[in-house]
Amino acid sequence: MEGDGEGALGSDPERVRPPVVLLVEDDDGDALIVTELLADARVEVELRRARSVEEAARVLARVPVECLLLDLGLPDATGIDAVERLRAAGAELPDPPAVVVLTGNADVEQGVRAVAAGAEDYLVKGETAPELLARSLRYALQRRRAAAHERELFRAEVRARENTRLERALLPRPLVSDKRVSVMVCYLPGRGGLLGGDFYDTVELPDGTVVSIIGDVAGSGPDEAALGATVRTAWRTLVVTGTPADQTIALLERVLLTERPSPEIFVTLCQLVIAPDRRSFDLYLAGHLPPLLVTGHVGDVHVSVIEPTARGRALGVPVDGGWRAQRIMTDGPFSVVLYTDGLVEAPITAQGAAEVAPQALAPEHRGVPRLGLQGLCRVVASEVDNADFGGMVHRVMRRIQELHGGPLADDAAILQVGWTDRDDVVGERTATHADAEGWSDRPALFWWTT
């Protein structure tokens, strides 16, 4: 049945097929009349028929019906019982059909009860013209679509609240009271997503020790994000309850082995332990890339990769080996930049490669240059020299996206922890989190103070 007038239901250009209308009618003569009414109204629908409530329920289970034209005098149901039973059957579907009652009973009270039971409209046989039937169907279908949109909006809001709760677990507020300690973080999920498997945290202990972690769950998606949140929460629990730093990673691996959904999932991480006097820090590497050390002052900044001497294996990898601390001595103000591999593995455009300098880039992967560790060093040094330490991680992430030519494919996180070495210089506390699309124009930047 095709139509192009006001009564046509198939005029929506986005519709790929006419709506499926199920006529629930046991009388062949009345069924023929309904068919003719739809034809006279030039309504484009795919009309199907059932002769009982039971048969209609079977059709609903296998056919995506969008509207029911329901008689109230059926062999297995009469009156409002038919409406209630088919509404109950439709409620089990992801997208329940609309219900329009078309019956020979002109009782106004029954019509009111039918609408109260969930029917969109109540039409009387013999009093229903083609235009009235077409209009009733059109309104019923439109209200059904509006209800479907409301359900999707509700589900989206629920998912957003769930994502927010998960983000709070992934992106915690560092617990640092020393005002001379700076903590700057930036987190950017890859592939335009909202959540990724990277995680970080920083905690200052009662004796003044500052402990930081950054980690990466293999893979990307909600499962990895949930696992990352679990590992991060377990880490903070261990740290604040006084677990020695040299035992933390082994205990985290026990958590990982218990919580990971499949045995091939592993976690890399870097743990930083800054001494209370700020004159040294211990570095623990578990299959993770070494951090950068930034020393000096603006205009005379030195950025270098900390050469690892005690690298341990990734968590969850079934090979021998543990994790030992590598001690680095400091003299004066410093910053340690921890990061995940989404940054250094980022492919760089030809123009970006020329700007960074080819000799600083990692070896090409499939003919495409990558940023690499030395490239990251150059970006960090440039962003500090051109401004100051404030907002450094935000600018570094933005710059790497520019060199890449758009949003990064992999999750990426930067955690900068430093010490100003001066009572009159307060360390900056910022956190940047955003989705990949449009991030460079509208960053989500937050500040917190102690």
N, C-alpha and C positions, 0 to 999 in steps of 0.2 A: 504494500500500500504506500504510494508515494504522494506527496503533496508539496505545493509551494506557496500556499496561502497562509493566513494567520493561524489556521488550525493545524498546520503541519508541525509535527514534533521533531522532524529530522532536519530542521533548518540550521542547526548549530554547525558551523564549519569545522569545529574540532571533533565532531562526532564521527566515528569511523563506521558505525553500524546503527540502525534504528533501535530504539529501546524495545526490550522484550516485555510484552504485556501478557500476563496469564489470565485468561478468562475462566473463572471457576463457576461453571454453569452446567446443570444436568439436563436441561431442556434443549433439545436440538433446535426447535423453532426460535427460542429466545437467543440462542447462540448465533443463528443466522441473522437475526435482526441487528445484533450488536456488530457483526461483521459489516453489514450494510451501512449502519450508522457511521462507522469509522471510514468506510469507503466514500460516503457522501461528504464527510468532513475533510476528505483528502489528507487523512492522518497517516503519516509514515511510521508504522510500528511493525514489529515481528510478533504476530498474534499467535499464542498457543492456548491450548484448552485442557482443562481438567474437569472431571465430572463429580468430584467429591473432595472434601477436605483432605482425606488421606492421600488421594492421588496428587493433589496440589502440593502437599508437603514433600512427596517424592520428587516432583518436578523442581521444587525450590532447592533440593539438596544437590541437584546436578546441573541446573541451568541458572545463569545469572539474571534472574527476573528482576525488573525494575519497578513494575507496578502490577498489582492484583486488581482485576475487576471481579468483584465477589457478590454472588447471589446469596441471600440469607435463607433460602429454602433448599437445602441439599440433602441427599440420602442419609448422610452420617452426621449432619449438624444443622441446626436451625437457629435463626435469630443471632443474638450477640455471641453465642458460643462459637460460631464459625469465624467471626472476627478475632476473638481471643485466641483460638487455637492456631490460626494462621499467623497472627502476630507473634505468638510464642515460637512458632517454627522459624519465622524470619529473624527473630532476635538472636538466634544461634549463628546467623550468617555474618560475615564481616561488614556487609553493606545491606541492611534489611530493605525489602521492597516497600513501596508505598501501597496503601490499600484504599480503593475506592469502592464503596458499596453500590451495587446496581441491582435493585430488587423490585418486586412488584408490590411490596407493602408500603403504602403511603403514610404509615403511622409516624407522626412527627416525633413522638416520644422515643420511638425505636431509633429514629435517625439521630437524636441527641445522644442516646446510649451508645450507638455505633461509633460516633465521633469521639465520645469519651473513652471508648475502648481502644482507640488508636486509628480509626479510619480517617482519611483525609477529607472525604466527601461522602454524601449520601444522595444517590440519584434514584428516581422512581421510573421503572419501565413504563412506557406509554406516555410519559411526560418529558422525556429526555430527547431533545433535538440533537442533530449532529454537531451543531456549534457548541451546545452546552457540554456534550460528552468530551469533545476535543479540548475545550477550555478546562474542564475538570481534570483531565489527564495531564494537561500541560502544567497546571498549578501543582498537582500532586508530585509530578516528577521534579519540578523546580524546588519544592520544599524538601524532597528527599535529598537532592544534591546539596542544598544548604545545610541539612542535618549532617550529611557526610563530611562537608567542609568543617563544620563545628567539631565533629569527632576527631578529624585529623588535626585541627588546631589544638584541641585538648591533649591529644597524644603528643604533639610536638612540644607543648608546654611541659608535659610530664617528663619527656626526654630531656628538655632543656634543664629542668630542675635536677634530674639525675646527673646530667653532665656537669652542672655546677657543683654538686656535692663531690663528684669524682675529681673535678678540677681542684677543689679545695684540698683534697687528699694529695693530688699530684703537685700542686703549687702552694706549698705551705708558707706561712709567715715565719721567717727565721727568728729564733729566740736568742737575740744578742743584746746585751746591755752596755757593753763598752762603746762609748760614743766615738772613740778613735778608730773603731773597726768599721770598715765599709763593706756592705754586702749589696751587690747589684746582680740582678738576674734577668734573663730574657728567655722566653720559651715560645717556640713556634712549631706547631704540629705540621707535618708534611702533607702533601697531596690535598691541600685545601680542607683538611679535616679539623675537628674540634679537639680531638684527644690523641695523644700518642703515648709511646712507651718510655719516653725519657722522664727522669725524675731528679729532684735535687732537694737539699735541705741544709740548714746551718743551725747549730746549737752552741751556745756558750755555757760551759759548766760552772759550778759555784767557785772553783779555784781560778777561773779566768781562762781556762783552755777553751779554744774555739775549734769546733769539729764541723767539717763540711763534707758533703757527699754529692756526687753527680753520677747518674747511672743511666743505662740504656738497656731496655728489654728487647731482645731480638724480635723483629717484626714490628708491625704498626697496625693499630686498630683498637677497638674497645676492650678486647680480651687482654692485649698487652698493656693498655692503660690501667686496667684494673689490677693486673699483676704488679705493675710499677708502683701503684698506690699502696699495695700491700707491702711490698719490700720497703718502700720509703717509710711507711708507718712503723714497721718492725724496727727499722734502723733507729728512728727517733726514740722509740721505746727503750731500745738497748742503751742508747747514749745517755738519756736522762736518768736511767736507773743505775748508772755508774759502771756499765760493762767496760772493761779495759779495751782500748782501741785495737790492740793486737788480737782480740778475740771476736770482735764485732763481725767481721766478714765471714768467718766460719759459721757463726750462728745464723747470719743472714742466708747462707747457702742452705741450711737446714730448713728455713722457712720457704725458700724457693722450691726445694725438692718436694715439699708438702703441697704447695699451692699451685704450681704450674700445671696447666691443662694437658701438656704433652711432654714427653721426655726430651725432645729436641730443642726446647726453648732454653736459652741461657741468658745470663745478665752480665754485662761488663760494668765496672764502676771504678771510680777514683775517690778515695777518702783522704781528706786533708786534716791534719791535727796541728793547730798552731799553739805553741807553748804560751803559758801565761805571761812570760816576760817579752814575748813577741820577737825573740832573738833567734828563733829556729822554728821549723815546722817539719813534721813527719808526713811522708807521702806513701800511701798504699795504692798500688795499681793491681786491679783484677781484670786482666785482659783489656784494659782501657788505654786510650791514648794519653801520653803524658801532658800535664798542664803547661801553661806558659808562665814565666816569671817576669813581672814588670817592675823595674826599679828606676830610680832617678826622679827628676822633676820635669814638669812640662817644659819643653824646649830642649831637654837633655834626657830623653827616655831611652831605656835599653829594654828590649823585649827579646826573650830567648826561650827556647824549648828546654824544659828540665830533662836532662838526659837520664833515662831510667836505669837504675842499677839493681833494682829488686822487683822486677815485674813478676806478678803472679798470674795464674790462669783465670779465665772467666768463671763465674759461678754457674754450677750446673753442668760443667763439662767433665766427663768421667775420665780424667787423667790425674796422675799424681802431681803433687805440688801444693804449697800453701801460699801464704802472703806475709811478706816481711816489710818493715818500715824502711824507708830511705830518708835519712835526715839531711835537711838543707839548712845551712846557717844564713842568717840575715843580718844586715847592718843598715839601719835607717828605714825609711818608709818603703813598703813593697806592696805589690798586688799579685795574687795568684789567680790565673784565669783557667777555670775548668770548663770543659765543653764536651759535647757529644759528636760522634763522627759524621752527623748530618752536615756539619760545617765544612770539615776538611775534605769530605768526599764529594762536595758539591761541584758539578761540572761548571766550567767557566767559559763564557763566550770568547771569541777571538779578540774582540775589543777589550774585554775584561782581562784576558791573559796578557795583553800588551801593557795594560795599566799596572798590573801587579809586578810584571817582569817575568819572562819565561823561566829564568833560572831559579826563581823562588817557588815555582809550582811543582806539584807532585807529578810523577810520570803519567803520561796519558793513558786513559782507559778506553779502549776501542777507538782510538784516534781523537778522543776528546780530553782536553786538559782539565785537571781538577785543582782545587785551591791548595790542598796540602798543608802541612804544618808550617813550612816557611812562608807560604802565602798568607796563612792566618796571622803569623807574626807581623808581616808587613802591614796588613790591614789594621791590626791593633795598634801598632806604632804610629801609623798615619792618623788614625782617629784620635789618639791622645795628643800627638804633636799639633794637630790642627785645631784643637779645642782644649779640653782638659779631661780629668778623669771622670767628671760628672757626666752621667748618661752614656758612658763609654760602651757598655754592652748593647744598648739600644742602637747606637750608631754603627757598631760593628755588624750587627745582624742586618740592618738596613743596607749597609755597603755590600755585604756578601750577596744579598738578593740582587742588587744592581749588577754586580759582576756576573752573577748567574743568569741574569736576563729575565727574572720573574720569580714566583714562589718556589721554594725548595721542594724537591720531591720527597725528601726524608725529614723526619722529625729533627729538630735542632734546639739545643739548649746551651746557654752560657751562664756560668756562675762565677762572678768575680768576688774574691774575698781579700781585703787588704787592710793595712794598718797605716795611719797617717803619721805616727811617731811624734805628734805634737798635741798638747792638751787643748790648744786654741783652734785646732782644725778638726771639725766633726766629719766623720765618715759618712758618705752618702748611702741611703737605703732606698733602692728603687726596685720595682718588679714590673716587667713588661710581659704581657701575654696577649696574643691576638691570633686570629685565624689567618691563613695564608693570603686569602683574597683581599686586596685593598689594604693590607696591613701598613704598608709604608706611608699611606696617606692618613690613616686614622689609627695610630697605635694606641693600645690600652696600657697606659702608664700609671703606676700607682706609687705612692710614697708611704713609708711608715716611719715612725720615730719611737725612740725608747723613752 
